[in-house]
Amino acid sequence: MKVISPLENTPQQKRREHSSTWNKAKLRALRQALLIVGGRLLLLVGLLLAWQFLSGRYINPLFISSPLAVARRISLWIADGTLWYHTEITLQETLLGLLLGLLSGVLMGFLLGLQPILARIFDPVVVALYSIPKVALAPLFILWFGIDIQMKVILAAVTVFFLVFFNTLSGVRNVDQNLIDAVLLMGGKRREMLFKVIIPSASSSVLMGFHISIPYALIGAVIAELIASNHGIGYLINDSATQFDTARVFAALFVLTVIAALLNTLVNFLDRKTSRWKVGIKQGYSLLP
């Protein structure tokens, strides 16, 4: 009969030790998450209190307004429906521009990525168009499409297009040549090489371009609204500034910040769902290393 030494770990002891280590790691992660959330809340409360204290005492409210005035303005917008109306329009412009820019960027990226000669022909044109500030295109789009929603969608789509296009083009060009050679050696046709090698290999670059382009779609739509519009969050900002109503400006900026935060949350969610295969890579974005 085998005698187990006290120093030798049994399977039950190993399972208990593993469970204990796992519980400690979860507790440590929970404490860290609570610390981060608590720190953010304290920072936010501190900034709001300092803002309220300085407004009217040391700084003219015309320049910085106050948190209470901004909160009253937002509550009025919610009550009369102004907030929902303009927010819906801005979101509609952002999502339509994102969809149009995404589809066109992916198609053009695959087309030029699969046709090197065609890519070299279009390269100077694409680079020249990309170097033009997108804001400079707004007056031209106003002449073509007016100040309705079409102009905002087009400007947002153009902003998104180049981000998605360059990421897709890079993904197609960086497909492992060994995989292509293996498919050709096995008698694979061009269609099989496209759908079984090139598209799956480039999909990560396409998704990266999509992740990056989501906030830029919002930026493009709001810039178009600031330039020429009679509705949307950008219009609220511009109209409030012309009336020297600082509280309305900050209220519109707050709404825009909330929309950007929600879109950023969507980006992080999609990043976690689509990047599970990336072993050892931490998801999420941080301002500091």
C-alpha positions as CSV (number, residue, x, y, z in Angstrom):
1,M,0.0,0.0,0.0
2,K,1.3,3.4,-1.0
3,V,1.8,5.9,1.7
4,I,1.2,9.6,0.7
5,S,3.8,11.9,2.1
6,P,2.4,15.0,3.9
7,L,4.5,17.1,1.6
8,E,2.9,15.6,-1.5
9,N,-0.1,17.4,-2.9
10,T,-3.2,15.2,-3.6
11,P,-5.5,16.0,-6.6
12,Q,-8.1,17.4,-4.1
13,Q,-5.4,19.7,-2.6
14,K,-4.4,20.9,-6.0
15,R,-7.9,21.7,-7.0
16,R,-8.4,23.6,-3.7
17,E,-5.2,25.6,-4.3
18,H,-6.2,26.3,-7.9
19,S,-9.7,27.5,-6.8
20,S,-8.2,29.6,-4.0
21,T,-5.8,31.3,-6.5
22,W,-8.7,31.9,-9.0
23,N,-10.8,33.5,-6.3
24,K,-8.0,35.7,-5.2
25,A,-7.5,36.9,-8.8
26,K,-11.2,37.6,-9.2
27,L,-11.2,39.5,-5.9
28,R,-8.2,41.5,-6.9
29,A,-9.7,42.4,-10.3
30,L,-13.0,43.4,-8.6
31,R,-11.1,45.7,-6.2
32,Q,-9.2,47.3,-9.0
33,A,-12.4,47.9,-11.0
34,L,-14.1,49.5,-8.0
35,L,-11.0,51.6,-7.4
36,I,-11.1,52.9,-11.0
37,V,-14.8,53.6,-10.9
38,G,-14.5,55.3,-7.6
39,G,-11.6,57.4,-8.7
40,R,-13.5,58.5,-11.9
41,L,-16.5,59.5,-9.9
42,L,-14.4,61.5,-7.4
43,L,-12.7,63.2,-10.3
44,L,-16.0,64.1,-11.9
45,V,-17.6,65.3,-8.7
46,G,-14.5,67.4,-7.9
47,L,-14.5,69.0,-11.3
48,L,-18.2,69.8,-11.1
49,L,-17.8,71.3,-7.6
50,A,-14.8,73.4,-8.7
51,W,-16.7,74.6,-11.8
52,Q,-19.8,75.6,-9.7
53,F,-17.6,77.4,-7.1
54,L,-15.6,79.4,-9.7
55,S,-18.6,80.4,-11.7
56,G,-19.9,83.8,-10.7
57,R,-17.3,84.2,-7.9
58,Y,-14.0,84.4,-9.8
59,I,-15.0,83.8,-13.5
60,N,-17.8,85.5,-15.4
61,P,-20.7,83.0,-16.0
62,L,-20.8,84.3,-19.6
63,F,-17.6,82.4,-20.3
64,I,-18.1,79.1,-18.4
65,S,-21.7,79.1,-17.2
66,S,-22.3,76.6,-14.3
67,P,-23.3,73.0,-13.9
68,L,-26.7,73.9,-12.4
69,A,-27.5,76.1,-15.4
70,V,-26.4,73.4,-17.8
71,A,-28.5,70.8,-15.9
72,R,-31.6,73.1,-16.1
73,R,-31.1,73.6,-19.8
74,I,-30.8,69.8,-20.4
75,S,-34.0,69.2,-18.4
76,L,-35.8,71.8,-20.5
77,W,-34.7,70.2,-23.7
78,I,-35.9,66.8,-22.4
79,A,-39.2,68.2,-21.4
80,D,-40.0,69.9,-24.7
81,G,-38.5,67.2,-26.9
82,T,-35.6,69.3,-28.3
83,L,-33.0,66.9,-27.1
84,W,-34.5,63.8,-28.6
85,Y,-35.2,65.5,-32.0
86,H,-31.7,66.8,-32.6
87,T,-30.0,63.7,-31.1
88,E,-32.0,61.4,-33.4
89,I,-30.9,63.4,-36.4
90,T,-27.3,63.4,-35.5
91,L,-27.3,59.7,-34.8
92,Q,-29.1,59.1,-38.1
93,E,-26.4,61.1,-40.0
94,T,-23.6,59.3,-38.2
95,L,-24.9,55.8,-38.7
96,L,-25.8,56.3,-42.4
97,G,-22.4,57.9,-43.0
98,L,-20.7,55.1,-41.2
99,L,-22.5,52.4,-43.2
100,L,-21.9,54.1,-46.6
101,G,-18.2,54.8,-45.8
102,L,-17.7,51.3,-44.5
103,L,-19.2,49.5,-47.6
104,S,-17.3,51.7,-50.1
105,G,-14.0,51.5,-48.2
106,V,-14.1,47.7,-47.9
107,L,-15.1,47.3,-51.6
108,M,-12.4,49.7,-52.9
109,G,-9.8,48.3,-50.5
110,F,-10.3,44.7,-51.8
111,L,-10.5,45.9,-55.4
112,L,-7.2,47.8,-55.3
113,G,-5.6,45.2,-53.0
114,L,-6.3,42.4,-55.5
115,Q,-5.3,44.5,-58.6
116,P,-1.7,45.8,-58.0
117,I,-1.6,47.6,-61.4
118,L,-4.9,49.3,-60.8
119,A,-3.7,50.3,-57.3
120,R,-0.6,51.9,-58.7
121,I,-2.8,53.9,-61.2
122,F,-5.2,55.2,-58.5
123,D,-2.5,55.7,-55.8
124,P,-1.7,59.4,-56.6
125,V,-5.4,60.2,-56.8
126,V,-6.3,58.5,-53.5
127,V,-3.4,60.1,-51.7
128,A,-4.3,63.5,-53.0
129,L,-7.9,63.2,-51.9
130,Y,-6.9,61.9,-48.5
131,S,-4.6,64.8,-47.9
132,I,-7.4,67.3,-48.4
133,P,-8.9,68.4,-45.0
134,K,-12.4,67.0,-44.9
135,V,-13.8,70.3,-43.6
136,A,-12.6,72.0,-46.9
137,L,-15.0,69.6,-48.8
138,A,-18.1,70.8,-46.9
139,P,-18.7,74.0,-49.1
140,L,-18.5,71.8,-52.2
141,F,-21.0,69.3,-50.7
142,I,-23.3,72.2,-49.8
143,L,-23.3,73.3,-53.5
144,W,-24.0,69.7,-54.6
145,F,-26.4,68.4,-52.0
146,G,-27.7,71.5,-50.1
147,I,-27.9,71.7,-46.3
148,D,-30.2,68.7,-45.8
149,I,-29.2,65.4,-44.3
150,Q,-27.5,64.2,-47.5
151,M,-24.6,66.6,-47.1
152,K,-23.9,65.5,-43.5
153,V,-24.1,61.8,-44.5
154,I,-21.7,62.3,-47.4
155,L,-19.2,64.2,-45.3
156,A,-19.3,61.6,-42.6
157,A,-19.0,58.8,-45.2
158,V,-15.9,60.5,-46.8
159,T,-14.3,60.7,-43.4
160,V,-14.9,57.0,-42.7
161,F,-14.1,55.9,-46.2
162,F,-10.3,56.6,-46.1
163,L,-9.9,55.0,-42.6
164,V,-11.6,51.8,-43.7
165,F,-10.0,51.8,-47.2
166,F,-6.4,52.0,-46.0
167,N,-6.9,49.4,-43.3
168,T,-8.6,47.0,-45.8
169,L,-5.9,47.6,-48.4
170,S,-3.2,46.9,-45.8
171,G,-4.9,43.7,-44.7
172,V,-5.2,42.4,-48.3
173,R,-1.6,43.2,-49.2
174,N,-0.3,41.5,-46.0
175,V,-2.0,38.1,-46.6
176,D,0.5,35.3,-45.9
177,Q,1.9,34.3,-49.3
178,N,2.6,30.8,-48.0
179,L,-1.2,30.3,-47.5
180,I,-1.9,31.4,-51.1
181,D,0.8,29.1,-52.4
182,A,-0.6,26.2,-50.4
183,V,-4.1,26.7,-51.9
184,L,-2.7,26.9,-55.4
185,L,-0.7,23.7,-54.9
186,M,-3.8,21.9,-53.8
187,G,-5.5,23.0,-57.0
188,G,-7.6,25.8,-55.5
189,K,-9.3,28.2,-57.8
190,R,-9.3,32.0,-57.6
191,R,-12.7,32.0,-55.9
192,E,-11.6,29.6,-53.2
193,M,-8.4,31.6,-52.6
194,L,-10.5,34.7,-52.2
195,F,-13.1,33.4,-49.8
196,K,-10.9,30.9,-47.8
197,V,-7.6,32.8,-47.5
198,I,-7.7,36.5,-48.5
199,I,-11.0,37.6,-46.9
200,P,-10.5,35.7,-43.6
201,S,-6.9,37.0,-43.3
202,A,-7.9,40.6,-44.0
203,S,-11.0,40.5,-41.8
204,S,-9.0,41.7,-38.7
205,S,-7.7,44.8,-40.5
206,V,-11.3,45.5,-41.8
207,L,-12.6,45.3,-38.2
208,M,-9.8,47.5,-37.0
209,G,-10.7,50.1,-39.6
210,F,-14.4,49.8,-38.5
211,H,-13.5,50.3,-34.9
212,I,-11.4,53.4,-35.6
213,S,-14.0,54.9,-37.9
214,I,-17.0,54.9,-35.6
215,P,-16.1,58.1,-33.6
216,Y,-14.9,59.8,-36.8
217,A,-18.3,59.3,-38.4
218,L,-19.8,61.3,-35.5
219,I,-17.1,63.9,-35.9
220,G,-17.8,64.3,-39.6
221,A,-21.6,64.6,-39.0
222,V,-21.2,67.2,-36.3
223,I,-18.7,69.3,-38.4
224,A,-21.2,69.3,-41.2
225,E,-23.9,70.5,-38.8
226,L,-21.7,73.2,-37.5
227,I,-21.0,74.5,-41.0
228,A,-24.5,74.5,-42.4
229,S,-27.5,73.0,-40.8
230,N,-30.9,73.8,-39.1
231,H,-31.0,70.7,-36.9
232,G,-28.7,68.3,-35.1
233,I,-26.4,68.7,-32.1
234,G,-23.9,70.7,-34.1
235,Y,-26.7,73.1,-35.0
236,L,-27.5,73.5,-31.3
237,I,-23.9,74.3,-30.5
238,N,-23.6,76.9,-33.3
239,D,-27.0,78.5,-32.6
240,S,-26.3,78.8,-28.9
241,A,-22.9,80.3,-29.6
242,T,-24.4,83.0,-31.8
243,Q,-26.8,83.9,-29.0
244,F,-24.0,84.0,-26.4
245,D,-25.9,81.4,-24.4
246,T,-23.0,79.5,-22.8
247,A,-25.3,77.2,-20.8
248,R,-26.8,75.9,-24.0
249,V,-23.4,75.4,-25.6
250,F,-22.2,73.4,-22.6
251,A,-25.5,71.4,-22.6
252,A,-25.1,70.5,-26.3
253,L,-21.4,69.6,-25.7
254,F,-22.5,67.4,-22.8
255,V,-25.0,65.6,-25.0
256,L,-22.4,65.1,-27.7
257,T,-20.0,63.7,-25.1
258,V,-22.6,61.2,-23.9
259,I,-23.1,60.1,-27.5
260,A,-19.4,59.7,-28.1
261,A,-19.1,57.7,-24.9
262,L,-21.8,55.3,-25.9
263,L,-20.2,54.9,-29.3
264,N,-16.9,54.2,-27.6
265,T,-18.6,51.6,-25.4
266,L,-19.9,50.0,-28.6
267,V,-16.4,50.0,-30.1
268,N,-15.0,48.3,-27.0
269,F,-17.8,45.7,-27.0
270,L,-17.3,44.9,-30.6
271,D,-13.5,44.7,-30.0
272,R,-14.0,42.1,-27.3
273,K,-16.4,40.1,-29.3
274,T,-14.4,40.0,-32.5
275,S,-10.9,39.7,-30.9
276,R,-11.3,36.7,-28.6
277,W,-8.8,34.8,-30.8
278,K,-6.1,37.3,-29.9
279,V,-4.5,35.5,-27.0
280,G,-2.8,37.6,-24.4
281,I,-4.0,40.9,-25.8
282,K,-5.8,43.1,-23.3
283,Q,-8.9,44.7,-24.7
284,G,-10.0,48.3,-24.3
285,Y,-8.2,51.6,-24.8
286,S,-6.2,53.7,-22.4
287,L,-4.8,57.2,-22.5
288,L,-1.8,56.1,-20.5
289,P,0.5,53.1,-21.1
